[in-house]
C-alpha cells in the first residue's frame, strides 16, 4: 500500500489491443495530471518514476455478451497480458464497477466500440460501469488524454439511459464544460448539442405530479433524482418548455401567495425564474428569504437571488450580504461564491472580493490567500485562479 499512501495523486491505466490479434493487450500506467503543462514546468517533480500496484479488473464484450471479470495486477509502467478471445469487434472494459481508485483509458478504436455498444444496447454494460465510462472519458479529455469529440459522442446515447447515475456523471461533466465555454463564440453550438441529447428524456419524464388536492405524488427515489437531474439540465441549457414551466410556477406563487412548487425542484425553479423574469420577482424572492423561518429554504432562496442577469441586483446583493445584518455571517461567502458562478456576476464577485478583502479577511481569516497578487489579471478559466471564480 506504500505506493498508494506515500505517493501523491493516482494513476491512469491505458488499455490497448495489440495489432497482432494474438489476444493480448498492452497495459500502461502513468500519473494522472489535469494540468499537463505542469509536467513541463516542474520536470523534477513529475519525472519521478511513480508506479502503483494496480488491481485491474477487466472484461471482454461484444454487442450481445460481456465476459465475467478477470483481475490483472499491474506493477510496471508497461505490461502485456493475454485476455479472452478478441477480434476487431470485441471491446474491452476495465475497472469493473469502479472498484479501483484510478482512471481507465483505451485506444480510440475501443472507445468507438464502447460508444457503439451504448447506442445499440447500453444495458449490456452495468449502470456503475456506464457512469464510470462517462466520468472517465470527460476527465481524460479535460486533461488532454483524449480529443473532446469522444466524450461528446458518448453522451449521444443518453436519450436511452433510464438510470440516475450515468445522467448524474454526465451532468457534472457538462457543467464543467459549460463554465469553460460560456464566454466563447461556439457556446451556442455546445448548448444546442446538449439540449438535443436532453430533450427526449425531459419530455418523457416531465415534471413531478400532483394529486387533485394539490399534494405532490412521491415517486421512487431514483426516479425522482433522475427527473430532477434532467429538469436541471434542460433549464440550465435553455430548453424553452422548461423555462416556461418555471416561469409559470413562480407566477402562480406570486399571484396566490401559495407555494405549490414541488420541493425537490424548487432550487431549479427559483433560479430559472429569477434569471428570466423582472426585478419584481427578485424582490419577491428577497422578501421570502427574510420571512422564511426554515434554514434549508432560506439557503435555496438566497442562492436563487444570485441567479439574476441584472448586474445592479447582483451588486446590491453583494453589498447587502456583507454590510448589513440581513444575511447571516455564515452565508456571506456562499453569496460571493454563487454570484461568481453566474456568468453575469463573475467579474462583479471577483472585483468585490478584492475591494472588500481586508473586511473579509478580518472576519473569516483566509490564511494563505492574497487577492492582490497579479494572478487576477489572468483569464478566469486559468487553473491558478481562485476556485470561486474558475
C-alpha positions, 0 to 999 in steps of 0.5 A: 500500500506504500505506493498508494499512501506515500505517493501523491495523486493516482494513476491512469491505466491505458488499455490497448489491443495489440495489432497482432490479434494474438489476444493480448493487450498492452497495459500502461500506467502513468500519473494522472495530471489535469494540468499537463503543462505542469509536467513541463514546468516542474520536470523534477517533480513529475519525472519521478518514476511513480508506479502503483500496484494496480488491481485491474479488473477487466472484461471482454464484450461484444454487442450481445455478451460481456465476459465475467471479470478477470483481475490483472495486477499491474506493477510496471509502467508497461505490461502485456497480458493475454485476455479472452478471445478478441477480434476487431469487434470485441471491446474491452472494459476495465475497472469493473464497477469502479472498484479501483481508485484510478482512471481507465483509458483505451485506444480510440478504436475501443472507445468507438466500440464502447460508444457503439455498444451504448447506442445499440444496447447500453444495458449490456454494460452495468449502470456503475460501469456506464457512469464510470465510462462517462466520468472517465472519458470527460476527465481524460479529455479535460486533461488532454488524454483524449480529443473532446469529440469522444466524450461528446459522442458518448453522451449521444446515447443518453436519450436511452439511459433510464438510470440516475447515475450515468445522467448524474456523471454526465451532468457534472461533466457538462457543467464543467464544460459549460463554465469553460465555454460560456464566454466563447463564440461556439457556446451556442453550438455546445448548448444546442448539442446538449439540449438535443441529447436532453430533450427526449428524456425531459419530455418523457419524464416531465415534471413531478405530479400532483394529486387533485388536492394539490399534494405532490405524488412521491415517486421512487427515489431514483426516479425522482433524482433522475427527473430532477437531474434532467429538469436541471439540465434542460433549464440550465441549457435553455430548453424553452418548455422548461423555462416556461414551466418555471416561469409559470410556477413562480407566477402562480406563487406570486399571484396566490401567495401559495407555494405549490412548487414541488420541493425537490425542484424548487432550487431549479425553479427559483433560479430559472425564474429569477434569471428570466423574469423582472426585478419584481420577482427578485424582490419577491424572492428577497422578501421570502428569504427574510420571512422564511423561518426554515434554514434549508429554504432560506439557503435555496432562496438566497442562492436563487437571488444570485441567479439574476442577469441584472448586474445592479441586483447582483451588486446590491446583493453583494453589498447587502450580504456583507454590510448589513445584518440581513444575511447571516455571517455564515452565508456571506461567502456562499453569496460571493461564491454563487454570484461568481458562478453566474456568468453575469456576476463573475467579474462583479464577485471577483472585483468585490472580493478584492475591494472588500478583502481586508473586511473579509479577511478580518472576519473569516481569516483566509490564511494563505490567500492574497487577492492582490497578487497579479494572478487576477489579471489572468483569464478566469478559466486559468487553473491558478485562479481562485476556485470561486471564480474558475 
